[in-house]
Amino acid sequence: MHIPSLKDQVSPDEWQLRCDLAACYRLVALYGWSDLVFTHISAKLPDVVTGGEHQFLINPYGLMFDEITASSLIKVDMQCQTLQDTPFPVNPAGFVIHSAVHEARPEVQCVLHTHTRAGVAVSAQKGGVLPISQQSTFVLASLAYHGYEGVAFRDDEKPRLQADMGQANFLVLRNHGLLTVGRSIADAFLSMYTFESACQIQVSAQAGGELVQVNPAIVSGVAQAMRVQTGGLGGAFVWPSLLRKVARSSPGFDA
């Protein structure tokens, strides 16, 4: 499928964001977190590009995540109306969740949402994420839960989701999946890597014997450290190596 390049039609800032977001979609596919075409990753365009308006990049509905390129990503507004010429539709249903988070958390650049088997499994457990791994302690330091209200296409769910999430960076959508946010695409991706790992470890551990939980004082200490830390989980440090991985395993994302 040939999609004309937008590189010379958008600002350098927008093009860099497009490349990073396309790489993030490819990474989600590489790590097996995609659900065919039914989840989203959104990235807010910087104010220097939009003049202060809330505009976002999101996937064209119908493309698999390993097909997405920088030029195929679609620019939308807060109502998920397209702001560019594109042959592709946009799925408005999932954007209700993304627009709610972006509206309540203006400091967030990226919202990443998945429907993985381990993530949905833990979201359906009454106890939620358990403090049984080092990965889980990072998640528990900034975790919230939102109850299931059906397929997310009704705007009246937004205030409840926003209230439930608060200032958390990890959100369990009950009976639905996982969501992370980040000040950059890199931070949102690395947070999801940690979140998904914690869920996979938990489901695997529950198939064995009695679980040993991390001392609550240690969990509290991680929470305090995360509150004063300014660099997230180190996404910027890991991101260059992830971009090299995408270039090797799924070339063409930056077209």
C-alpha positions as CSV (number, residue, x, y, z in Angstrom):
1,M,0.0,0.0,0.0
2,H,1.6,3.3,-1.1
3,I,0.9,6.3,1.1
4,P,2.5,9.6,-0.1
5,S,5.0,11.0,2.3
6,L,4.0,14.1,4.4
7,K,7.6,14.8,5.5
8,D,7.8,18.0,3.4
9,Q,4.2,19.1,4.2
10,V,4.4,19.3,8.0
11,S,6.7,21.0,10.4
12,P,9.9,19.2,11.6
13,D,8.3,19.0,15.1
14,E,5.2,17.3,13.8
15,W,7.3,14.9,11.6
16,Q,9.4,13.8,14.5
17,L,6.2,13.1,16.5
18,R,4.8,11.2,13.6
19,C,7.9,9.0,13.4
20,D,8.0,8.3,17.1
21,L,4.3,7.4,17.2
22,A,4.6,5.2,14.1
23,A,7.5,3.5,15.8
24,C,5.4,3.0,19.0
25,Y,2.7,1.3,16.9
26,R,5.2,-1.0,15.3
27,L,6.7,-1.8,18.8
28,V,3.3,-2.7,20.1
29,A,2.9,-5.1,17.2
30,L,6.4,-6.5,17.7
31,Y,5.7,-7.2,21.4
32,G,2.4,-8.9,20.6
33,W,0.2,-6.3,22.4
34,S,-2.0,-5.3,19.4
35,D,-5.6,-6.4,19.1
36,L,-5.9,-6.5,15.3
37,V,-7.0,-2.9,14.6
38,F,-9.1,-2.3,17.8
39,T,-6.9,-0.2,20.1
40,H,-5.3,3.2,19.9
41,I,-2.2,5.1,20.8
42,S,-2.6,8.9,20.6
43,A,0.0,11.7,20.7
44,K,-0.7,15.3,21.3
45,L,0.9,17.7,18.9
46,P,3.0,20.4,20.5
47,D,1.5,23.9,21.0
48,V,4.2,25.3,18.7
49,V,2.6,23.3,15.9
50,T,-1.0,23.9,16.7
51,G,-1.0,27.4,18.0
52,G,-2.4,26.2,21.3
53,E,-5.3,24.1,20.0
54,H,-5.7,20.5,21.2
55,Q,-4.8,18.3,18.2
56,F,-3.7,14.7,18.1
57,L,-2.2,12.0,15.9
58,I,-4.0,8.6,15.9
59,N,-4.0,5.5,13.8
60,P,-6.0,5.1,10.6
61,Y,-8.8,2.7,11.3
62,G,-8.3,-0.6,9.3
63,L,-4.5,-0.7,9.2
64,M,-2.7,-3.3,11.3
65,F,-0.2,-1.8,13.7
66,D,2.8,-3.2,11.7
67,E,1.5,-1.3,8.6
68,I,1.3,2.2,10.2
69,T,3.8,4.8,9.0
70,A,4.5,8.4,10.0
71,S,2.6,9.6,6.9
72,S,-0.5,7.4,7.4
73,L,-1.2,8.7,10.9
74,I,-4.2,11.0,11.0
75,K,-4.5,14.4,12.7
76,V,-7.7,14.9,14.6
77,D,-9.2,17.4,17.1
78,M,-10.8,16.8,20.5
79,Q,-14.0,15.5,18.8
80,C,-11.9,13.1,16.7
81,Q,-12.7,15.1,13.5
82,T,-10.0,14.7,10.9
83,L,-7.9,17.8,10.2
84,Q,-6.1,16.5,7.0
85,D,-6.9,14.8,3.8
86,T,-6.7,11.0,4.2
87,P,-8.3,8.0,2.5
88,F,-8.7,6.3,5.9
89,P,-11.5,6.6,8.4
90,V,-10.9,7.1,12.2
91,N,-12.6,5.0,14.8
92,P,-14.2,7.4,17.2
93,A,-15.2,4.9,19.8
94,G,-11.8,4.4,21.4
95,F,-11.0,8.1,21.2
96,V,-13.5,8.8,23.9
97,I,-11.0,7.4,26.4
98,H,-8.1,9.2,24.8
99,S,-9.8,12.6,24.6
100,A,-10.9,12.3,28.2
101,V,-7.4,11.7,29.4
102,H,-5.9,14.4,27.2
103,E,-8.5,16.9,28.4
104,A,-7.9,16.2,32.1
105,R,-4.1,15.8,31.9
106,P,-2.7,18.6,29.7
107,E,0.9,17.6,30.6
108,V,0.5,14.2,28.9
109,Q,1.7,13.9,25.4
110,C,0.9,10.2,24.8
111,V,-1.9,7.9,25.8
112,L,-1.4,4.2,25.1
113,H,-4.2,1.6,25.5
114,T,-4.1,-2.2,25.1
115,H,-6.3,-5.2,25.2
116,T,-3.7,-7.9,25.9
117,R,-4.7,-11.3,27.4
118,A,-2.7,-10.8,30.5
119,G,-3.9,-7.2,30.9
120,V,-7.5,-8.1,30.5
121,A,-7.1,-11.1,32.9
122,V,-5.7,-8.9,35.7
123,S,-8.3,-6.2,35.0
124,A,-11.0,-8.9,35.7
125,Q,-9.4,-9.9,39.0
126,K,-11.0,-8.4,42.1
127,G,-7.6,-7.8,43.7
128,G,-6.2,-6.1,40.6
129,V,-2.4,-5.7,40.4
130,L,-0.8,-7.5,43.2
131,P,2.5,-6.5,44.8
132,I,4.4,-9.7,43.9
133,S,7.1,-8.5,41.6
134,Q,9.5,-5.6,41.2
135,Q,7.6,-4.6,38.0
136,S,4.4,-4.4,40.0
137,T,5.9,-2.0,42.6
138,F,6.5,0.6,39.8
139,V,2.9,0.2,38.6
140,L,1.5,0.4,42.1
141,A,3.3,3.7,42.7
142,S,0.9,5.4,40.4
143,L,-2.1,3.2,39.7
144,A,-5.8,3.8,39.4
145,Y,-8.9,1.7,38.4
146,H,-12.0,2.6,36.3
147,G,-15.1,0.4,36.2
148,Y,-16.4,-1.1,33.0
149,E,-19.2,0.8,31.4
150,G,-19.4,-1.0,28.1
151,V,-17.8,0.0,24.8
152,A,-16.3,3.4,25.3
153,F,-18.2,5.6,22.8
154,R,-20.4,7.7,25.2
155,D,-19.1,11.1,26.2
156,D,-20.9,10.9,29.5
157,E,-18.4,8.4,30.7
158,K,-15.6,10.9,30.5
159,P,-16.0,12.7,33.8
160,R,-16.1,9.4,35.7
161,L,-13.0,8.1,33.9
162,Q,-11.2,11.4,34.6
163,A,-12.1,11.3,38.3
164,D,-11.0,7.7,38.7
165,M,-7.7,8.3,37.0
166,G,-6.8,11.5,38.8
167,Q,-3.0,12.0,38.5
168,A,-2.1,8.3,38.0
169,N,0.1,7.2,35.1
170,F,-1.2,3.6,35.0
171,L,-4.9,2.8,34.7
172,V,-6.6,-0.5,34.8
173,L,-9.8,-0.4,32.8
174,R,-11.8,-3.1,34.5
175,N,-12.8,-6.1,32.3
176,H,-11.2,-4.2,29.4
177,G,-7.5,-3.6,29.5
178,L,-4.6,-1.4,30.4
179,L,-3.8,2.3,29.8
180,T,-0.6,4.3,30.4
181,V,0.2,8.0,29.9
182,G,3.5,9.8,29.5
183,R,5.1,13.2,29.0
184,S,6.6,11.6,25.9
185,I,5.8,8.6,23.6
186,A,8.9,6.9,25.0
187,D,7.7,7.2,28.6
188,A,4.2,5.9,27.8
189,F,5.7,2.9,25.9
190,L,8.1,2.0,28.7
191,S,5.4,2.3,31.3
192,M,3.2,-0.1,29.2
193,Y,6.1,-2.5,29.0
194,T,6.4,-2.5,32.8
195,F,2.6,-2.7,33.2
196,E,2.2,-5.6,30.8
197,S,5.2,-7.4,32.3
198,A,3.7,-7.1,35.8
199,C,0.4,-8.6,34.5
200,Q,2.1,-11.5,32.7
201,I,4.2,-12.3,35.8
202,Q,1.1,-12.2,38.0
203,V,-1.0,-14.5,35.8
204,S,2.0,-16.9,35.6
205,A,2.6,-16.8,39.3
206,Q,-1.0,-17.5,40.1
207,A,-0.8,-20.8,38.3
208,G,1.8,-22.0,40.9
209,G,1.9,-22.1,44.7
210,E,1.2,-19.6,47.4
211,L,2.4,-16.1,46.5
212,V,4.9,-14.0,48.4
213,Q,4.0,-10.3,48.5
214,V,6.4,-7.4,48.5
215,N,6.6,-5.6,51.9
216,P,4.2,-2.7,51.9
217,A,6.9,-0.4,53.2
218,I,9.0,-1.1,50.0
219,V,6.0,-0.4,47.8
220,S,5.4,2.9,49.6
221,G,9.1,3.8,49.2
222,V,8.8,3.2,45.4
223,A,5.8,5.5,45.3
224,Q,7.7,8.2,47.1
225,A,10.6,7.9,44.8
226,M,8.3,8.0,41.7
227,R,6.7,11.2,43.1
228,V,10.0,13.1,43.2
229,Q,11.5,11.6,40.0
230,T,11.3,13.8,37.0
231,G,12.3,11.4,34.2
232,G,9.5,8.9,34.3
233,L,10.8,5.4,34.0
234,G,13.7,6.3,31.8
235,G,11.9,6.1,28.4
236,A,14.2,8.7,26.8
237,F,17.2,6.5,27.8
238,V,15.7,3.3,26.3
239,W,13.9,4.9,23.3
240,P,16.9,5.1,20.9
241,S,17.6,1.4,21.3
242,L,13.9,0.7,20.7
243,L,14.0,2.8,17.5
244,R,17.0,0.7,16.3
245,K,14.9,-2.4,17.0
246,V,12.0,-1.2,14.9
247,A,14.4,-0.2,12.1
248,R,15.8,-3.7,12.0
249,S,12.6,-5.7,12.6
250,S,9.9,-3.5,11.0
251,P,11.5,-1.0,8.6
252,G,9.6,1.7,6.8
253,F,7.8,3.2,9.9
254,D,9.4,6.6,9.2
255,A,8.0,6.9,5.7
